[in-house]
């Protein structure tokens, strides 16, 4: 998941639609709603943080680099 800081706070990119930029405190609600609109997309929850949603092809890299991974 990529993020960038804007004046209003931290915005995160939606894993279902990269054009969606969502403020961090609304992200969980957005992910739930957006996942219902994109049932064809395969997204995996992070092993270390359930709020991280990752595309299968990026899953291993994410696990190695996840800030919530206790081994890193």
C-alpha angles and dihedrals in degrees: 000000000000125000138183133188119246127178093266095053139281117334124199129202116242112241090216097052119014091202088068112092110186130187109246098245091056095043099098092052092046093050092051092049096041093048089058090055092049106044091152092065117094111220126169127207116237115254091226101039122024092204090066110091115192136185111243094244090057098040099099093046090049093051090052093048101032111130089217093056106114091208095059 
